[in-house]
Amino acid sequence: MNILFINSARTWGGTEKWTSMAAHALAESENTFLVYRREIVGERFTIPKFQLPCLSHVDPYTIMQVIRIIRQHRIDVVIPTKRKDYMIAGIASKVCGITNILRLGIDRTPTSFWFHRLMYGTLADGIIVNARRIKESLSKATWLDSDKIRVIYNGIDTTAIDRQFPDGLPDKPTGFTVCSMGILTRRKGFDFLMEGFARFLERSGAQDAELVIIGSGPEQAALEALADELGISGITRFTGFLRNPLSELARSHLFAMVSKNEGIANALLEGMYLGNAPVSTRAGGSEEAIDHGVNGYLLDYGDVETLADTLVELYQSPQLRETIARRARERVIKQFALERMSREVIDFCKSRQKR
């Protein structure tokens, strides 16, 4: 198959990482291509790629260029990965008579608004989601055929991660490092995490704890001001965007993913694989990766008291923390392998293919 991925993101995040892993994994057996908007995304891809403006959902120039690419390279399936891309890919695929399969990695419920009916219904031949909860939310739209929605869990490239640690994972340093990662937006819940961390410090009296926040985004200044307000600026480290955050994840003890809304985040899976005890909100598909109290902890968004209590428990019991982290790593190896994800994406594309 010839498969065209479309990603019009302006910055690098979880969806872009999924697109890269999927496109390169599928390239081992299929011909994959990429349409992208910004070089911060395109520079990470080694497959054939095309930079287009992607100015709007119905940017006529971009749509015409995508049609040209489809015809020139005999594309069989288009996989758009951002909401703006869904319309561009949908229109171009309809014109060319090929298959359009959306990839959705966040919990979202369509309405009966004509735009949603067109985007998810008429123009989409299939929808890939990374959590059962996302499929359940989509299926609430009675006009949407749930049979064309396929749950395919994210896969992480554990082989590539292992290459960065040829002697195995390093020993964790002394102390207690809580790490979180993502684009610094309100949806990601970093303010909630910081409030919970400050409350944890009050309750535990910990003198050897640190909070590390990896990423950049529009809320950084506000979060830095909040750290000052909470009195934790001296032990809160904002790393900014890191091209390779794995060394930070490998040295931390706990990974926190406390978003308001999420799918199953790649960052969470990487944190689990790199020996962190995971703490996550019950957002999107986190409950499909974490069994509460077994291989991690789940809590409701905004529940500062429970977050603080969980941090205290894991801080005061290193043995429990290590047991949880070991089980979390085992879950990733068993359930979230890149090879499985690649195989399931190919199978789904073939099952929905028009020609």
Buried (B, 14 or more C-beta within 10 A) or exposed (E): BBBBBBBBBEEBBBBBBBBBBBBBBBBEEBBBBBBBBBEBBBEBBEBEBBBBEBBEBEBEEBBBBBBEBBEEBEBBBBBBBBBBBBBBBBBBBEBBEBBBBBBBBBBBEBEEEEEBBBBBBEBBBBBBBBBBBBBBBBBEBEEBEEEBBBBBBBBBBBEEBEEEEEEEBEEBEEEBBBBBBBBBBBBBBBBBBBBBBBBBBEEBEBEEBBBBBBBBBEBBEEBBEBBEEBEBBEBBBBBEBBEEBBEBBBBBBBBBBBBBBBBBBBBBBBBBBBBBBBBBBBBBBBBBBBBEEEBBBBBEBBBBEBBBBBBBBBBEEEEEBBBBBEBBBEBBEEBBBBEBBBBBBBEBBEEBBEE
